């Protein structure tokens, strides 16, 4: 089971809850891939 080296949150916990434990969690390949699939290239836009 892959865990974040900084906060020790597991990939399973992140995928189940939808919440990451810290900024380092986004460096885990499985999480990075999941985020790419969720947003499918969409970018956040600033609204005025």
N, C-alpha and C positions, 0 to 999 in steps of 0.2 A: 504494500500500500504506500503510495507516494504521499509525502508530507512536506509542508513548507519548512525550509530550514530555519526560518526566523520565528514563526509563531506556532509551528507544529500542527497546524490545521491540516487535516487530510483532504485529498482530492474528493473523496466520497462525501465528506461533510460539506464541502463547498458546492458540489453539484446538487446535493439534496436540499440545502438551505437557500442556495442562490447568493450567499454572502461569503466574501473572502475574509480571511483573518487579518491580512495586512497587505501592504503594497508589494511585498515579495511574492505573494501567492500568484500574482499575474505572470511571474516568470516561469511557473511550472508549465511544461509543454501541454499537458492535458487541459489545463485551465485556459491557456492562451488559445488553443484550438477551439474549445467550447465557446469562448467569447467571440471569436471570429464567426462561428456558425450562427450564434444568436443574432449578431448585428448585421451579418451578410454585407459588409462593406458600407453600411450606413454610417454617417458621421453626425455628431452633435452639431446643431446649428444655434447660433446666438440669435435670440429674438429681441426685437426692439420694442 
